[in-house]
Every structure is written in C-alpha cells, then in structure tokens.
Amino acid sequence: MVSFLLGLAVAVGFWVWQQIRFKRKLQHLLETFGTEVSEVSLPLIPRLRREIALQNQRQQQLLSQLQTWETLLESAPIGYLQVDDENQLLWCNPKARQLLGLQKWKPGQLRLLLELVRSYELDRLIEQTRDRGAPQIQEWLHHPDCSDAAAISHLQKISLRASSLLLPQEQVGVFIENQQPIVEIIQTRDRLVSDLAHELKTPLTSIRLVIETLQQQIDLPWRRLIDRLLPEVDRLINLVQNWLEISHLELEPHKKLNLQPVELQSLIYSVWQNLEPIAQERHLQLDYSQSAPLWIKADKSRLTQVFLNLLHNSIKYSPAEATIHVIINLLPTKTAPKQVQINVIDSGKGFPIEDLPYVFDRLYRCEADRNRHSVENNTSLPIINGSGLGLAIAQQIVLAHGGTIKAKNHPDTGGAWLQVELPKIIPNLSN
C-alpha cells in the first residue's frame, strides 16, 4: 500500500509538473501572438484557438494584399524585376520582359540575370545597390538580344532608366522605365530648333548690315535707338551661331576637333587676360594652383571656349574683391594616359540645389539667375550673356574630348564649383 501511494504521489506530481509546463508553453506561445495574458480572462486553450483563428485571418489578408500588389506590378506601365543574393532572377513583370527581351525566362525558373540579359549596366547597378546599401539610378542605351542573326540589324537600341532598391536577404528590386519616347521627342525638338536657327542666320546678318548703314546716316536722338538695337541683334546672331555649333558637336563630336599639344596653364591665363577688363571692374583675382607646365592633347580653340564660358560665369556671380580659384589635380587611371582634373571655384551664391541636375541643359537658366544683375560686357568677346547655352556648349566640347564636366557647390566657399576632367595628358611634354 505504501508503494502504491508513493507511486500515485509521484504520478500526480509528474502530471501537475507537466500541466504547469504546458501552461507556460501556451502562455509563451500566446505572447508571441502579441496578446497580453493579463488582459484576457479566457482559459489558455480557448485563447490559443482564438489567436490561431486571428492569425489565419491575418494570413488571408496578407495573401490578398500580396495578390493585389502582384496584379498591380503585372499591369504596371513600367518594368519590375527582382533578383536574389546570387543575382538569380526571381520574378519580373511582362513590361520588364518586353523591355529587356526576356523570352528565354519562364516564371519559377532560377537563372542568372546576366545569362538572360547581356547588360553590364544593369548588373553593375544591382551590385552598387548591395555595396552602398542605398537605392541607385542608372541610365543606359540597351541593345536587345535576338537569336535571329538576320533580324539583329533591324533592332533599334532603346534608352532605359533603372531605379533599384535593396530588399531583405540581399535581394534587389529594379524598376525599369523606357526613356526612348522622351529621347526621340528631345531629338525632334533639337532638330526643329537647329533648322530654325539655320534659317534665321541669314536674315539676322542682313538686319545687322542694315543697322550698321543706318548708324552712319541717322543723327541724334534717333541714333541712340539704333545703337541700342545693334547689341541685341548681335546677341541673337551669337545665340543662333552657338546653337548651330552645339548641334554640330552632338552630331559629329570627334570630327570637329583639331587635336594638338596644348599647355594648360598658358591657355587658362590667356583666357583670363581676355576677361581681365571685366574682372578689374570688380577687383577680382585669379588663383591658379598648378605651377609646373602640363600638356594635354586637345583642340585649343574649343578648350579656350570652354574656359571662357566657365570663367565668365564665375566673374558674373562672384562678389567684389573675391578670388576665383582654378585648381589642377592629376587623376591616376587604370589605363594610360592619366587624366587631368580642372576645378573652377568661385565665391558667389552657387547653384540652387534644385537646379543642379539641369544646369547643362540647353537654354536652361536658374530661376535665381533671372533676378541677378550681371556685369555688363562692353567688349567684343565672343561670350553668350544669359542665353542658357554656355554650359551646354562647354559640356559638348568636353564630351567630344572624351572627358566629363560636373556642376557642384563648393563646401568651403559656398560658390559654384565646376569640375572638368580631361584625358590624353602628354607625359613627355608634361615632364
């Protein structure tokens, strides 16, 4: 009897311990559902059933939302694709398949994106998104893949713009937009304006000849009106000429260059001497950082035009008695020859932040630019004053040389910071 009672006591104790342990597990499970134990008066089992029902309901809602988002992405007018941490294509919508030519891919099939789309730019965009941990934007000219060799020559390149974002587990999502219609509209607009500028060139020249003749035959006070009219006609002629020039540079950038050895310091000082009458009126100085001669292979007249535009802008917007800095840096590259970086920095108000992406666009002028009073140009220098083409021409000339140009605001001076990078340094002459 003693043994029976002892065994019964052990069994009851073990059962009670199991019940306590079971209740603790249920309470822990309920806590994972986000329910406070003290707020609920139901027993544990009914509460668990209620939470399971709520979780099933939430799961159905999430599945419904997921299906809604998938439907939206399927019908979206822009492309979307998603890759895993190994750059395998997980999913893409019909628009992405159309833009990238993903005929070989089928839903549910895991294949490397680079095998399906031969686009180095897209692959680099995804890698940059992971490396920097932030959304990235890339624009490029895409060449569609085609298995039919005869049809390759008929395929047209399209301009694409991709925006990426980093997802959990190192996955990356990419939105892809077709920029080709916008590019074609811009090209049509530029051709139209170029044709119009070409047609205006002859009559404007004739009007100038008439004004010059009238200047010699009309007496005061009417002659003052003629004198005011002549600079305006010259401004229109310069605007037309520079528009034609930028159009020719875009069509045949390299054919328009006469490359020869150019010493950079002499060229910049020569440009400053042409602008010195304007600079002296406001007591502006030039600070050139590079003392040793530096030779590059470039078109001297075109490069002169670039620095005329850049330094003239710096003079216009610098305060009185300020210094305009020209800082030269040598940039080592993976392949010879090296590159030279020319920084033109002033102490003015700088570019408005919202205008920075557009300062190199044709005819674009900052909103604040229209309210500023620039220095009057009484000389016969071939500079456009406020036409909105100066930086656009400078950009096309720099691109024709195989370089780049960027617009920023300098953190120390607060003024405009124009950064030009040019290749083709001539080592023998530089040393």
C-alpha positions in Angstrom: 0.0 0.0 0.0 2.9 2.3 0.9 4.5 1.6 -2.5 1.1 2.3 -4.3 0.6 5.6 -2.5 4.2 6.6 -3.2 3.8 5.8 -6.9 0.5 7.7 -7.1 2.1 10.7 -5.4 4.9 10.6 -7.9 2.5 10.3 -10.8 0.3 13.1 -9.6 3.3 15.3 -9.1 4.6 14.5 -12.6 1.2 15.3 -14.0 1.0 18.6 -12.2 4.5 19.4 -13.4 3.5 18.6 -17.0 0.4 20.8 -16.7 2.4 23.7 -15.3 5.0 23.3 -18.1 2.2 23.0 -20.7 0.6 26.2 -19.5 3.9 28.0 -19.6 4.4 27.0 -23.2 0.9 28.1 -24.1 1.5 31.5 -22.4 4.8 31.9 -24.2 3.0 31.0 -27.5 0.3 33.5 -26.8 2.9 36.2 -26.0 4.4 35.6 -29.5 1.0 36.5 -30.9 1.2 39.8 -29.2 -1.6 39.2 -26.7 -1.2 40.3 -23.1 -2.1 37.5 -20.7 -3.5 39.8 -18.0 -5.9 41.4 -20.5 -7.6 38.1 -21.4 -9.8 36.2 -19.0 -10.4 33.2 -21.2 -8.7 29.8 -20.4 -5.5 29.1 -22.2 -6.9 26.6 -24.8 -9.8 28.8 -26.0 -7.4 31.8 -26.1 -5.0 29.8 -28.2 -7.8 28.7 -30.6 -8.9 32.4 -30.9 -5.3 33.5 -31.7 -4.9 30.8 -34.3 -8.1 31.9 -35.9 -6.9 35.5 -35.9 -3.6 34.5 -37.4 -5.4 32.6 -40.1 -7.4 35.7 -40.8 -4.3 37.9 -41.0 -2.6 35.4 -43.3 -5.6 35.6 -45.6 -5.4 39.4 -45.6 -1.7 39.4 -46.3 -2.2 36.9 -49.2 -4.9 39.1 -50.6 -2.7 42.2 -50.3 0.2 40.2 -51.9 -2.0 39.2 -54.8 -3.2 42.8 -55.2 0.4 44.0 -55.4 1.4 41.3 -57.9 -1.6 42.2 -60.1 -0.6 45.9 -59.9 3.0 45.0 -60.9 1.8 42.7 -63.7 -0.3 45.6 -65.1 2.2 48.4 -64.4 3.4 50.5 -67.3 7.0 50.3 -66.1 9.1 47.1 -65.8 10.0 45.5 -62.5 12.3 42.6 -61.8 13.7 41.0 -58.6 16.9 39.0 -58.1 18.2 37.0 -55.1 21.6 37.4 -53.4 23.3 35.5 -56.2 21.7 37.6 -58.9 19.3 34.9 -60.0 16.1 36.2 -61.5 13.2 35.5 -59.1 10.4 37.4 -60.8 9.7 40.0 -63.4 6.5 41.5 -64.9 5.5 41.5 -68.6 6.8 45.0 -69.2 10.3 44.1 -68.0 10.2 41.0 -70.2 9.3 43.2 -73.1 11.9 45.9 -72.5 14.8 43.5 -71.8 13.8 40.8 -74.2 13.4 38.0 -71.6 11.8 35.5 -73.9 14.0 32.6 -72.5 12.9 33.1 -69.0 9.8 31.3 -67.5 8.1 32.0 -64.1 9.5 29.8 -61.4 12.8 29.3 -63.3 16.0 30.3 -61.5 18.7 31.6 -63.8 21.4 34.2 -63.6 20.2 37.6 -64.8 23.4 38.1 -66.8 22.7 34.9 -68.8 19.2 36.2 -69.7 20.1 39.9 -70.3 23.5 40.9 -71.6 23.6 44.2 -69.9 26.7 45.2 -68.0 25.0 48.4 -66.8 22.1 46.6 -65.2 24.4 44.1 -63.5 26.6 46.9 -62.2 23.5 48.8 -60.9 22.5 45.7 -58.8 26.0 45.3 -57.4 26.2 49.0 -56.5 22.9 48.8 -54.7 24.3 46.0 -52.4 27.7 47.6 -51.9 26.2 51.0 -51.0 23.1 49.8 -49.2 21.0 52.5 -50.8 18.8 53.0 -53.9 20.7 53.7 -57.1 19.7 55.1 -60.6 21.3 54.1 -63.9 20.6 55.2 -67.5 22.0 53.4 -70.5 21.4 52.5 -74.1 20.2 48.9 -74.3 20.8 46.6 -77.2 18.1 44.0 -77.3 19.1 40.3 -77.7 17.9 38.4 -80.7 18.6 34.8 -81.7 17.8 35.6 -85.4 21.1 36.9 -86.9 19.2 38.4 -89.9 17.0 40.5 -87.6 19.7 42.0 -85.5 20.4 44.8 -87.9 16.8 45.8 -87.8 16.6 46.0 -84.0 16.7 49.5 -82.6 18.6 50.5 -79.4 16.4 51.9 -76.7 17.2 54.2 -73.8 16.4 52.7 -70.4 16.4 54.2 -66.9 16.5 51.9 -63.9 15.9 52.6 -60.2 16.9 49.9 -57.7 16.2 49.3 -54.0 17.7 46.9 -51.5 15.4 44.2 -50.2 15.7 41.7 -47.2 18.2 38.8 -47.6 20.4 40.8 -50.0 17.7 40.7 -52.7 17.4 43.6 -55.1 14.3 45.0 -56.9 14.7 47.1 -60.0 12.2 49.4 -61.7 12.9 49.9 -65.4 11.5 52.8 -67.5 11.5 53.2 -71.3 13.1 56.6 -72.0 13.2 56.2 -75.7 10.0 58.2 -76.4 11.4 61.1 -74.4 14.7 60.8 -76.2 13.0 60.9 -79.6 10.9 64.0 -78.5 14.1 65.8 -77.4 15.9 64.9 -80.7 12.9 66.1 -82.7 12.8 69.3 -80.7 16.6 69.9 -81.2 16.4 69.2 -84.9 13.5 71.6 -85.2 15.3 74.4 -83.3 18.5 73.7 -85.3 16.7 74.0 -88.6 15.0 77.2 -87.4 18.4 78.6 -86.2 19.9 77.8 -89.6 17.0 79.7 -91.3 17.4 82.7 -89.0 21.2 83.1 -89.6 21.0 84.8 -93.0 18.2 87.3 -92.2 19.8 88.3 -88.9 23.0 89.1 -90.8 21.1 91.2 -93.3 19.4 93.1 -90.4 22.8 93.8 -88.9 24.1 95.2 -92.1 21.1 97.5 -92.4 21.6 98.7 -88.8 25.2 99.5 -89.4 24.2 101.5 -92.5 21.6 103.4 -90.6 24.1 104.2 -87.8 26.1 106.3 -90.3 23.1 108.2 -91.7 20.8 108.9 -88.7 21.5 111.7 -86.3 20.7 112.1 -82.7 18.4 111.4 -80.9 17.3 108.5 -83.2 20.8 107.2 -83.4 20.7 106.2 -79.7 17.9 103.8 -80.5 19.9 102.3 -83.4 22.9 101.9 -81.0 20.8 100.0 -78.6 19.4 97.8 -81.3 22.8 96.6 -82.6 23.9 94.7 -79.4 20.5 92.9 -79.3 20.9 91.8 -82.9 24.5 90.7 -82.1 23.1 88.7 -79.2 20.6 86.9 -81.4 23.3 86.2 -84.0 25.6 84.7 -81.3 22.7 82.7 -80.0 21.9 81.2 -83.4 25.6 80.6 -84.1 26.2 78.8 -80.8 23.0 76.7 -81.2 24.2 75.5 -84.6 27.6 74.9 -83.1 26.3 72.7 -80.3 24.1 70.8 -82.8 27.2 70.1 -84.9 29.2 68.9 -81.9 26.4 66.5 -81.0 26.2 65.0 -84.4 29.9 64.7 -85.1 31.8 65.3 -81.9 35.2 63.9 -82.8 35.3 65.1 -86.4 35.0 68.7 -85.3 38.2 68.6 -83.2 41.7 69.6 -84.2 43.8 67.8 -81.6 47.3 69.2 -80.8 49.5 69.6 -77.8 48.2 72.4 -75.5 49.8 73.7 -72.4 47.1 74.1 -69.8 48.5 77.0 -67.8 49.2 79.2 -70.8 45.7 78.5 -72.1 43.9 79.5 -68.9 46.0 82.6 -68.4 45.3 83.6 -72.0 41.5 83.2 -71.3 41.8 85.3 -68.1 43.6 88.1 -70.0 40.7 88.3 -72.4 38.3 88.5 -69.4 40.5 90.8 -67.3 38.8 94.1 -68.3 35.6 92.7 -66.8 37.3 91.2 -63.8 39.1 94.5 -63.0 35.8 96.4 -62.7 35.1 94.3 -59.6 38.7 93.8 -58.5 38.6 90.0 -59.0 41.7 87.9 -59.0 42.6 84.5 -60.4 44.4 81.9 -58.3 46.0 79.1 -60.4 47.3 76.2 -58.4 49.5 74.3 -60.8 52.9 75.8 -61.2 54.6 73.1 -63.4 53.7 73.1 -67.2 51.0 70.5 -68.0 50.5 69.4 -71.6 47.3 67.8 -72.9 46.2 66.7 -76.4 43.2 68.8 -77.2 41.6 71.3 -79.6 43.0 74.6 -78.4 40.2 76.9 -79.8 37.5 74.6 -78.4 39.1 74.3 -75.0 39.5 78.1 -74.9 35.8 78.4 -75.5 35.1 76.1 -72.5 37.2 78.1 -70.1 35.8 81.4 -71.5 32.3 80.2 -70.5 33.3 78.8 -67.1 35.5 81.8 -66.0 33.0 84.3 -67.4 30.2 82.7 -65.3 32.5 82.9 -62.2 33.2 86.6 -62.8 29.5 87.3 -63.2 28.4 85.8 -59.9 31.5 86.5 -57.7 31.3 89.3 -55.1 33.6 92.3 -55.4 37.3 91.8 -54.5 36.9 88.0 -54.5 39.3 85.3 -55.8 38.4 82.8 -58.5 40.3 79.5 -57.9 41.5 77.2 -60.7 42.8 74.0 -59.0 44.5 71.3 -61.1 44.6 67.7 -59.9 46.2 64.7 -61.7 44.0 61.6 -61.5 45.6 58.1 -62.0 43.5 55.7 -64.0 43.7 52.0 -64.7 44.8 52.5 -68.3 47.3 55.1 -69.5 47.3 58.0 -70.2 46.4 59.8 -67.0 43.6 62.3 -66.6 43.7 65.9 -65.5 41.0 67.5 -63.3 40.4 71.2 -63.6 38.3 72.8 -60.8 36.9 76.3 -61.3 35.6 77.6 -58.0 34.1 81.0 -57.2 32.7 82.6 -54.0 29.3 83.5 -55.3 25.9 82.2 -54.2 26.4 78.9 -56.1 23.8 76.9 -57.9 20.3 76.4 -56.4 20.1 72.8 -55.3 17.0 72.1 -57.3 18.7 73.4 -60.5 21.9 71.3 -60.3 20.6 68.4 -62.4 19.6 70.8 -65.2 22.5 73.4 -65.5 23.9 71.7 -68.6 20.6 71.6 -70.4 20.1 73.8 -73.4 18.5 77.2 -72.8 18.1 76.3 -69.1 18.7 79.2 -66.7 18.4 79.0 -63.0 15.3 80.8 -61.6 17.6 82.9 -59.3 19.7 83.7 -62.4 16.9 85.8 -63.9 16.9 88.1 -60.8 20.6 88.6 -60.6 22.4 91.7 -62.1 25.4 90.5 -64.0 28.3 92.6 -65.1 27.8 94.4 -68.3 30.0 93.2 -71.1 31.3 96.2 -73.1 33.9 94.3 -75.0 33.6 92.3 -78.2 34.3 89.0 -76.6 32.5 86.0 -78.2 30.6 85.1 -75.0 26.9 84.4 -74.6 25.4 86.6 -71.9 22.5 84.8 -70.3 21.4 82.7 -73.3 21.5 79.4 -71.3 23.8 77.8 -73.9 27.2 78.5 -72.3 27.4 75.4 -70.1 25.7 73.3 -72.7 28.4 74.1 -75.2 31.1 73.6 -72.6 29.7 70.1 -71.9 29.6 69.1 -75.5 33.2 70.2 -76.1 34.4 68.3 -73.0 32.4 65.2 -74.0 33.9 65.4 -77.5 37.4 65.3 -75.9 36.4 62.1 -74.0 36.1 63.9 -70.7 33.4 64.8 -68.2 32.1 68.0 -66.6 30.2 68.3 -63.3 28.5 71.2 -61.5 28.5 71.4 -57.7 28.6 73.9 -54.9 31.9 74.1 -53.0 31.6 73.3 -49.3 34.1 76.0 -48.3 33.4 79.0 -50.5 29.7 78.3 -51.0 30.1 79.3 -54.6 29.8 77.4 -57.9 32.2 74.5 -58.4 32.7 73.3 -62.0 34.8 70.2 -62.3 36.3 69.3 -65.7 38.2 66.0 -66.3 40.1 65.5 -69.5 42.2 62.6 -70.7 45.2 62.5 -73.0 47.9 64.0 -70.9 51.2 64.0 -72.9 53.8 62.6 -70.4 56.9 63.6 -72.3 55.9 67.2 -72.5 54.5 67.3 -69.0 57.8 66.2 -67.5 
